[in-house]
Amino acid sequence: MQAVLSDIYLFLKSGHVIFMVFWMAGLFMLPRQCIYMLDHAPGSPGEAKWAVRMGKLRKIILTPSLAIVWVLGLSMAYGGEWFTAGWLHAKLTLVLAMTGYHGWLVGQTKKMARGERPLSEKTLRMIGEVPGLLLILIVLLVYLKPF
Ligand code: HEM
């Protein structure tokens, strides 16, 4: 199994980076969709329209990309024998934070679709920066492998 994974390593890495970009794109878009929904009153047709758009973003882009990034990342970690590497431990900690952020934000969008308004526009703009900050640290770790 490990020999097969190392044979197809560059395909795994290509897919990993492609779906990482899709995942990040979705995480950048979702807080902005929340901000646009804030312009519409609870129960209004405008709210319903944004709820449908968020649902599609979640089901078609976000959740499948998260799953594929994890599967391909762990496959590379196994095929490349990286599980004892400090940089991967640090990276996985940041990726778990990114995954937690994903789950929390999806939960907030479901509340908003039910007519709740748990987050202000200011908060949404601030938390919208979180994936970008994590992305910078994750990419530095994987290319520099400092430890
Ligand atoms: C979900 C859990 C993840 C695991 C287990 C994982 C693991 C790995 C491993 C083992 C490699 C190959 C390293 C090498 O060959 O030098 C890799 C490459 C990479 N990972 Fe991840 N990763 C994960 C998530 C992410 C995320 C969320 C990002 C960005 C936000 C990311 C960005 C990258 C990049 C850019 C590369 C390519 C590095 C290169 O070209 O050598 N990974 N990842």
Boltz pocket constraint, residues with backbone or C-beta under 6 A from the ligand:
constraints:
  - pocket:
      binder: B
      contacts: [[A, 13], [A, 16], [A, 17], [A, 20], [A, 24], [A, 66], [A, 69], [A, 70], [A, 72], [A, 73], [A, 74], [A, 76], [A, 77], [A, 80], [A, 82], [A, 88], [A, 92], [A, 95], [A, 98], [A, 134], [A, 135], [A, 138], [A, 139], [A, 142], [A, 143]]
      max_distance: 6.0
